[in-house]
């Protein structure tokens, strides 16, 4: 195989992936105006349903624009030897492969982010604002960007530097050391993300003493689940959309409730949502997802180790001087179809786990408050209640609202 052939394989992968995505998006869009099923007719009134339809259509059209821009930019970068241009800039600062790689990825990542800021800004301050979701200030928007860049430089740059160092020190066996590094990092972030990273962006405070905390404590005692750390996060700082999530293990396990969730739901519904989250923990879903992620990372790194030293990877992107960082870019583009397949498999497991967590909440608490909470959350986020099955299969990590309600009412 020649580098030219590999180049056109990469181009084909990008174009085919884009076409498949747009076809599935189009199929989904054709269902935006479907009549709501009987079990969902109480989610929206007529005016609210029209608003949700407009929201879906607006995001669909905007999605076509943003994804088209991204693909055209990527293709232009490939056809006009953009990677070689950036590589030459990076090599002008140093001869050290690690320094070169850090500068190269810094330019690529930050440059890409800067080019897409107008789209992100429009989405936040025009679309989300128009439909009543946005609570983000312009200052918060840009501070988030700067904090994101700093985190990417410190954490992403540190991991990349170590991986390249492993490659230089151990050759083709680097993937084992890199896998160990990534496994430790994944475990660490799962344990301490809420404690170390979240406070950089949001304020968290323990749930106040009162009837809600009492109800939660009573439920967790009933199911033998020790939970001392229940936090409320100021999600309303950025959006009216609500959420809740579980993180950590052992003494670090905690539940985080968005303040918007507390405002939108009554106490019975909040406990039902919490029961669902406890279900994920009790059913070992969090451990499964954690170790599946680590295993997939190991598989990816192993496959990378088989190809990274081949100069064809760098040459396919128009760079004559082979390097780890250029090879990594080429590998990432070529690996996209495999990544898509593993993502689909993980989504299948995820949807199955959601049913199991719902069943746990139903058996240890009550089904009806979980149903009403799901309806309220869907209504308040103007969710699509009639998605196309192909779109669900490709993109949904949760079953549809209708599927979850039907399961809870069995």
C-alpha positions as CSV (number, residue, x, y, z in Angstrom):
1,X,0.0,0.0,0.0
2,X,1.3,3.5,-0.9
3,X,0.9,6.6,1.2
4,X,-1.3,8.0,-1.6
5,X,-3.7,5.1,-1.2
6,X,-3.8,5.5,2.6
7,X,-4.6,9.2,2.1
8,X,-7.6,8.5,0.0
9,X,-8.8,5.8,2.5
10,X,-8.7,8.5,5.2
11,X,-10.7,10.9,2.9
12,X,-13.2,8.1,2.2
13,X,-13.7,7.4,5.9
14,X,-14.4,11.1,6.6
15,X,-16.8,11.5,3.8
16,X,-18.7,8.2,4.3
17,X,-19.0,8.9,8.0
18,X,-20.4,12.4,7.3
19,X,-22.9,11.1,4.7
20,X,-24.1,8.3,7.1
21,X,-24.5,10.8,9.9
22,X,-26.5,13.3,7.7
23,X,-28.8,10.5,6.4
24,X,-29.6,9.3,9.9
25,X,-30.1,12.9,11.0
26,X,-32.5,13.5,8.1
27,X,-34.5,10.3,8.9
28,X,-34.8,11.6,12.5
29,X,-35.9,15.0,11.3
30,X,-38.7,13.5,9.4
31,X,-40.3,12.4,12.7
32,X,-40.1,15.8,14.4
33,X,-43.8,16.5,13.7
34,X,-45.1,13.0,14.5
35,X,-48.2,12.7,16.7
36,X,-47.2,11.9,20.2
37,X,-48.0,8.4,21.5
38,X,-50.8,8.1,24.0
39,X,-48.5,7.6,27.0
40,X,-46.7,10.8,26.1
41,X,-49.6,13.2,25.3
42,X,-49.5,14.7,28.8
43,X,-45.8,15.8,28.5
44,X,-46.6,18.8,26.3
45,X,-49.6,21.0,25.7
46,X,-50.1,22.1,22.1
47,X,-48.1,25.3,22.4
48,X,-45.2,23.5,24.2
49,X,-45.1,20.8,21.6
50,X,-44.9,23.4,18.8
51,X,-42.0,25.0,20.7
52,X,-40.2,21.7,21.0
53,X,-40.7,21.0,17.3
54,X,-39.1,24.4,16.5
55,X,-36.2,23.7,18.9
56,X,-35.5,20.4,17.2
57,X,-35.7,21.9,13.7
58,X,-33.5,24.8,14.7
59,X,-30.8,22.5,16.1
60,X,-31.1,20.1,13.2
61,X,-30.4,22.9,10.7
62,X,-27.6,24.4,12.8
63,X,-26.1,20.9,13.2
64,X,-25.9,20.6,9.4
65,X,-24.0,23.9,9.2
66,X,-21.5,23.1,12.0
67,X,-20.8,19.5,10.9
68,X,-20.4,20.6,7.3
69,X,-17.9,23.3,8.3
70,X,-16.0,20.8,10.4
71,X,-15.7,18.3,7.5
72,X,-14.8,21.0,4.9
73,X,-12.1,22.3,7.3
74,X,-10.7,18.8,7.9
75,X,-10.7,18.0,4.2
76,X,-9.0,21.3,3.3
77,X,-6.4,20.7,6.0
78,X,-5.7,17.3,4.4
79,X,-5.6,18.4,0.8
80,X,-3.6,21.5,1.4
81,X,-1.0,19.8,3.6
82,X,-2.1,21.7,6.8
83,X,-0.5,19.1,9.1
84,X,2.9,19.5,7.4
85,X,2.5,23.3,7.8
86,X,1.8,23.0,11.5
87,X,4.5,20.4,12.0
88,X,7.1,22.7,10.4
89,X,6.0,25.5,12.8
90,X,6.4,23.2,15.7
91,X,9.8,22.0,14.6
92,X,11.0,25.6,14.3
93,X,10.8,25.9,18.2
94,X,12.6,22.7,19.2
95,X,14.3,19.5,18.1
96,X,12.9,17.5,21.0
97,X,10.1,15.2,19.8
98,X,8.0,15.7,23.0
99,X,8.2,19.5,22.7
100,X,7.4,19.4,19.0
101,X,4.4,17.2,19.7
102,X,3.1,19.4,22.4
103,X,3.4,22.5,20.3
104,X,1.8,20.7,17.3
105,X,-1.2,19.5,19.2
106,X,-1.5,22.8,21.0
107,X,-1.8,24.7,17.7
108,X,-4.2,22.1,16.3
109,X,-6.5,21.9,19.3
110,X,-6.6,25.6,20.2
111,X,-6.8,26.7,16.6
112,X,-9.7,24.3,16.0
113,X,-11.5,25.5,19.1
114,X,-11.0,29.2,18.2
115,X,-12.5,28.5,14.7
116,X,-15.6,26.9,16.2
117,X,-16.1,29.5,19.0
118,X,-18.6,31.5,16.8
119,X,-20.7,28.4,16.4
120,X,-20.6,27.6,20.1
121,X,-21.4,31.3,20.9
122,X,-24.3,31.3,18.5
123,X,-25.7,28.0,20.0
124,X,-25.5,29.4,23.5
125,X,-26.5,33.0,23.1
126,X,-28.9,32.7,20.2
127,X,-30.5,29.3,20.0
128,X,-30.4,28.4,23.7
129,X,-31.3,31.9,24.6
130,X,-34.3,32.0,22.2
131,X,-35.8,28.9,23.7
132,X,-35.3,30.0,27.3
133,X,-32.4,27.6,28.3
134,X,-29.4,29.9,28.5
135,X,-28.2,31.3,31.8
136,X,-24.6,31.6,30.8
137,X,-23.0,35.1,30.9
138,X,-20.5,36.1,28.2
139,X,-17.8,36.3,30.9
140,X,-18.6,32.7,32.1
141,X,-18.6,31.5,28.4
142,X,-15.1,32.8,27.7
143,X,-13.7,31.8,31.2
144,X,-14.9,28.3,30.6
145,X,-13.0,28.3,27.3
146,X,-9.8,29.5,28.9
147,X,-10.1,27.0,31.8
148,X,-10.7,24.3,29.3
149,X,-7.6,25.2,27.4
150,X,-5.5,25.3,30.6
151,X,-6.8,21.9,31.6
152,X,-6.1,20.5,28.1
153,X,-2.5,21.9,28.3
154,X,-1.8,20.5,31.8
155,X,-3.6,17.2,31.8
156,X,-3.7,16.4,28.1
157,X,-0.1,17.7,27.5
158,X,1.2,15.8,30.5
159,X,-0.3,12.5,29.3
160,X,0.9,13.0,25.8
161,X,4.4,13.8,26.9
162,X,4.6,10.6,29.0
163,X,3.2,8.5,26.2
164,X,5.8,9.7,23.8
165,X,8.5,9.3,26.4
166,X,7.3,5.7,26.9
167,X,7.5,5.2,23.1
168,X,11.1,6.6,22.9
169,X,12.2,4.4,25.9
170,X,10.5,1.1,25.1
171,X,9.6,1.1,21.4
172,X,6.7,-1.1,20.4
173,X,6.1,-2.1,24.0
174,X,5.1,1.5,24.9
175,X,1.4,0.6,24.7
176,X,1.6,-1.4,28.0
177,X,3.1,1.5,29.9
178,X,0.7,4.0,28.3
179,X,-2.2,1.7,29.1
180,X,-1.1,1.5,32.7
181,X,-0.9,5.3,32.8
182,X,-4.4,5.7,31.3
183,X,-5.9,3.1,33.6
184,X,-4.6,4.9,36.7
185,X,-5.7,8.3,35.3
186,X,-9.2,6.9,34.5
187,X,-9.6,5.4,38.0
188,X,-8.3,8.7,39.6
189,X,-10.7,10.9,37.6
190,X,-13.6,8.6,38.4
191,X,-12.8,8.9,42.1
192,X,-12.0,12.6,42.4
193,X,-13.4,14.4,39.3
194,X,-16.3,15.9,41.4
195,X,-13.9,17.0,44.1
196,X,-11.0,18.4,41.9
197,X,-12.4,19.3,38.5
198,X,-16.0,20.3,39.0
199,X,-15.2,23.2,41.5
200,X,-13.1,24.9,38.7
201,X,-16.4,25.4,36.8
202,X,-19.2,25.2,39.4
203,X,-20.0,25.7,43.0
204,X,-21.1,22.6,45.0
205,X,-22.6,22.6,48.4
206,X,-23.9,19.8,50.6
207,X,-27.7,19.3,50.4
208,X,-29.2,21.2,53.3
209,X,-30.8,19.5,56.2
210,X,-34.5,19.2,55.7
211,X,-37.3,17.0,54.4
212,X,-35.6,16.1,51.1
213,X,-32.4,15.0,52.8
214,X,-34.4,13.1,55.3
215,X,-36.3,11.3,52.6
216,X,-33.1,10.4,50.7
217,X,-31.5,9.2,54.0
218,X,-34.5,7.0,54.7
219,X,-34.5,5.5,51.2
220,X,-30.7,4.8,51.2
221,X,-31.0,3.1,54.7
222,X,-33.8,0.9,53.4
223,X,-31.6,-0.4,50.5
224,X,-28.4,-0.6,52.6
225,X,-26.6,2.1,50.7
226,X,-24.4,4.3,52.8
227,X,-24.5,7.8,51.3
228,X,-23.2,10.7,53.3
229,X,-22.1,12.9,50.4
230,X,-25.1,14.5,48.6
231,X,-24.2,17.7,46.8
232,X,-26.1,20.4,45.0
233,X,-24.4,22.0,42.0
234,X,-25.3,25.4,40.6
235,X,-26.3,24.1,37.1
236,X,-28.6,27.1,36.8
237,X,-25.4,29.2,36.3
238,X,-25.3,28.0,32.7
239,X,-28.7,26.5,31.8
240,X,-32.2,25.7,32.9
241,X,-31.7,22.1,31.9
242,X,-31.6,19.6,34.9
243,X,-29.4,16.6,35.7
244,X,-28.1,14.3,38.4
245,X,-25.1,12.0,38.5
246,X,-23.3,9.5,40.6
247,X,-19.5,9.3,40.9
248,X,-16.7,7.8,43.0
249,X,-16.3,4.6,45.0
250,X,-16.1,3.7,48.7
251,X,-15.7,6.8,50.9
252,X,-15.6,9.0,47.8
253,X,-18.9,8.0,46.4
254,X,-21.3,10.9,46.1
255,X,-24.5,12.0,44.3
256,X,-24.7,15.4,42.7
257,X,-28.0,17.0,42.1
258,X,-28.4,20.1,39.9
259,X,-30.2,22.9,41.6
260,X,-32.5,23.0,38.5
261,X,-33.4,19.4,39.2
262,X,-34.5,20.3,42.7
263,X,-36.5,23.2,41.4
264,X,-38.2,21.2,38.6
265,X,-39.1,18.1,40.6
266,X,-41.0,17.4,43.8
267,X,-39.2,15.5,46.6
268,X,-40.8,12.1,45.8
269,X,-39.6,12.5,42.2
270,X,-36.1,13.5,43.3
271,X,-35.8,10.4,45.5
272,X,-37.0,8.2,42.6
273,X,-34.3,9.7,40.4
274,X,-31.8,9.0,43.2
275,X,-33.1,5.4,43.4
276,X,-32.3,5.0,39.7
277,X,-28.7,6.3,40.3
278,X,-28.3,3.9,43.3
279,X,-29.5,1.1,40.9
280,X,-26.6,1.8,38.6
281,X,-24.2,1.4,41.6
282,X,-25.9,-1.7,43.0
283,X,-26.0,-3.4,39.6
284,X,-22.2,-2.7,39.2
285,X,-22.8,-0.6,36.0
286,X,-20.3,2.0,37.1
287,X,-17.6,-0.7,37.6
288,X,-18.5,-2.3,34.2
289,X,-18.3,1.0,32.3
290,X,-15.0,1.9,34.0
291,X,-13.3,-1.4,33.2
292,X,-14.8,-1.6,29.7
293,X,-13.3,1.9,29.1
294,X,-9.9,0.7,30.4
295,X,-10.0,-2.4,28.2
296,X,-11.0,-0.5,25.1
297,X,-8.2,2.0,25.7
298,X,-5.8,-1.0,26.0
299,X,-7.1,-2.4,22.7
300,X,-6.7,0.9,21.0
301,X,-3.2,1.4,22.3
302,X,-2.2,-2.1,21.2
303,X,-3.5,-1.6,17.7
304,X,-1.7,1.8,17.6
305,X,1.6,0.1,18.6
306,X,1.4,-2.1,15.6
307,X,1.2,0.8,13.1
308,X,2.7,3.9,14.8
309,X,6.3,3.2,13.6
310,X,5.2,2.8,10.0
311,X,6.3,6.0,8.0
312,X,3.3,5.5,5.7
313,X,1.0,7.1,8.4
314,X,3.0,10.3,8.4
315,X,3.4,10.3,4.7
316,X,-0.3,9.8,4.1
317,X,-0.9,13.3,5.8
318,X,1.8,14.9,3.5
319,X,4.6,14.9,6.2
320,X,7.8,13.3,4.9
321,X,9.5,13.2,8.3
322,X,7.9,10.4,10.3
323,X,6.9,11.3,13.9
324,X,4.8,9.9,16.7
325,X,2.4,12.9,16.7
326,X,1.7,12.8,13.0
327,X,1.3,9.1,13.0
328,X,-1.2,9.5,16.0
329,X,-3.4,11.9,13.9
330,X,-3.4,9.5,10.9
331,X,-4.2,6.5,13.1
332,X,-7.0,8.4,14.8
333,X,-8.6,9.1,11.4
334,X,-8.2,5.5,10.2
335,X,-9.5,4.1,13.6
336,X,-12.7,6.1,13.4
337,X,-14.8,3.2,12.0
338,X,-13.7,0.8,14.8
339,X,-14.3,3.6,17.3
340,X,-17.8,3.9,15.9
341,X,-18.5,0.2,16.3
342,X,-17.2,0.1,19.9
343,X,-19.3,3.2,20.7
344,X,-22.4,1.4,19.3
345,X,-21.7,-1.6,21.5
346,X,-21.3,0.5,24.6
347,X,-24.6,2.3,23.8
348,X,-26.4,-1.1,23.6
349,X,-25.0,-2.0,27.1
350,X,-25.9,1.5,28.4
351,X,-29.5,1.3,27.2
352,X,-29.8,-2.1,28.9
353,X,-28.3,-0.7,32.1
354,X,-30.8,2.1,32.1
355,X,-33.7,-0.4,32.1
356,X,-32.0,-2.3,35.0
357,X,-31.6,0.9,37.0
358,X,-35.2,1.8,36.3
359,X,-36.3,-1.6,37.5
360,X,-34.3,-1.2,40.6
361,X,-35.9,2.1,41.4
362,X,-39.3,0.6,40.7
363,X,-38.7,-2.4,43.0
364,X,-37.0,-0.5,45.9
365,X,-39.1,2.7,45.7
366,X,-41.9,3.5,43.3
367,X,-42.4,3.6,39.5
368,X,-44.8,6.5,39.2
369,X,-42.7,9.3,40.6
370,X,-39.8,8.2,38.3
371,X,-42.2,8.3,35.3
372,X,-43.4,11.8,36.2
373,X,-39.9,13.0,36.8
374,X,-38.8,11.6,33.4
375,X,-41.7,13.4,31.8
376,X,-41.0,16.7,33.5
377,X,-37.3,16.6,32.6
378,X,-38.1,15.8,29.0
379,X,-40.6,18.6,28.9
380,X,-38.2,21.1,30.4
381,X,-35.5,20.3,28.0
382,X,-37.8,20.2,25.0
383,X,-36.7,16.7,24.2
384,X,-37.5,14.8,21.0
385,X,-40.2,12.3,22.0
386,X,-40.5,10.6,18.6
387,X,-36.9,9.8,17.5
388,X,-36.3,7.6,14.5
389,X,-35.1,4.0,15.6
390,X,-31.9,4.3,13.5
391,X,-31.0,7.6,15.3
392,X,-31.7,5.9,18.7
393,X,-29.5,3.0,17.7
394,X,-26.6,5.2,16.6
395,X,-26.7,7.9,19.2
396,X,-28.8,7.2,22.3
397,X,-27.1,5.9,25.5
398,X,-30.6,5.8,27.1
399,X,-33.8,4.2,25.9
400,X,-36.4,6.6,24.6
401,X,-38.9,8.1,27.1
402,X,-41.7,6.0,25.7
403,X,-39.6,2.8,26.1
404,X,-38.7,3.6,29.7
405,X,-42.3,4.4,30.6
406,X,-43.6,1.1,29.0
407,X,-40.9,-0.8,30.9
408,X,-41.7,0.9,34.3
409,X,-45.4,0.1,33.9
410,X,-44.9,-3.6,33.2
